[in-house]
Amino acid sequence: MAPTTAVPSILHADLDAFYASVEQLLDPALRGRPIAVGGGVVLAASYEAKRYGVHGGMAGVRARQLCPGLTFVKGHFSEYQRLADEVMAVFADFTPFVQRISIDEAFLDVAGAIHLFGPPATIAQQLRARVREQVGLPVSVGVARTKSLAKIASQVAKPDGLVVVHPAHEREFLDPLPVGLIWGVGPVTRQQMADRGIHTIGQLADSPWHPLAVAPTDDVRKVRTNPRAGSVGAQSAFGRRFPTDELLTSVLGHLADRVAGRLRAKDRAGRTVTVRIRFASMRSITRSRTGPDPVATNLTLTEIAVALVRQGLADWPDEHQISLLAISVSKLVDQPAVQLDLLGPNTDSTRWAVDHSLDAVRKRFGRAAVGYAGVALSAMAGVPDEFRELAEHEL
């Protein structure tokens, strides 16, 4: 466990517009220009493009309308992982207490490093300088007493800045900020608050909803190092669409392919399958199923996910369009092999053997070399899997 302390020694470091910044690093001619990674869909946008309203998940046609000078570039996915790993190595030079929460952000507890590198604010300055010098990327850092506060501070620090929240001034810092900066407050909750005239964290603190407001200051979670995740998941946002059978099979098949493949790569499987549905109204619901046998095959996971989504849709008949689907698998167990049986081609052991053959071909020739037709030929194949997988957590 990381050492405990009352001083603001928790850092949240977040690389700025990471994917676009990497492209500008690799091609100096793109620096200072509005760029987007992708094509038909914007996978990521530079700050120069964001000023025009361009953002990830936006259709490429709409992005070009908003920003006529926008330049689209193809992603260098192996470079994203390599450079992000280099940044994490810099973090580890300052403290062993580093908790990576995505490809481009991490928490650090530097309480035990103060005697070596100086106060936390000084450590944050050195960290930012080292990342810029050694890797060439901008990183914003928030320094605070808790993880939630540090994450809010890093968002305020963007782009390419540093914000330190001193314990005596936490409320002064939080009160004028929008409630959407609170970790875990999504669009639905934010709209519910806005309907009640609550727009800032200070207003929230003085309302009956005040427990959410004090959460950033009362967060007692420690920085955990290299935890083994208890689940693996993937999601896909696709704008407002009617939930046709074709859409559900295509999207959920693609998600299942990614999730099951990651499970098999770690010789893992899970007994609980959970789906999340976000409706066009921004309402989100989840449905889960826990079975006796662990799941790690594409077709079985797809079948379970489709059934769960249909169950969720039936429970909300007044919701006619959806905008996001997600699959996660939890209650994980080790599964280096499955006992073979002779019950036919649709048994999970047979599917497991087929999927491992698919994995072997992909490992040698790339993901595009082979796949299930319903997934490989669907519209979902337009967004590179490499991009999606960079943001998904490891097992």
Secondary structure, DSSP 8 states (H G I E B T S, - for coil): -----SSS-EEEEEETTHHHHHHHHH-GGGTTS-EEEESSBEEEE-HHHHTTT--TT-BHHHHHHH-TT-EEE---HHHHHHHHHHHHHHHHHH-S-EEEEETTEEEEE-GGGHHHH-SHHHHHHHHHHHHHHHT---EEEEEESSHHHHHHHHHHH-SS-EEE--GGGHHHHHTTSBGGGSTT--HHHHHHHHHTT--BHHHHHTSTTHHHHHHHHH------SS---SEEEEEEEEEEE---HHHHHHHHHHHHHHHHHHHHHTTEEEEEEEEEEEETTS-EEEEEEEEEEEE--HHHHHHHHHHHHHHHHHH-TT---EEEEEEEEEEEEE-S------S-TTSHHHHHHHHHHHHHHHHHH-GGG---HHHHTSGGGGS-HHHHHHTS---
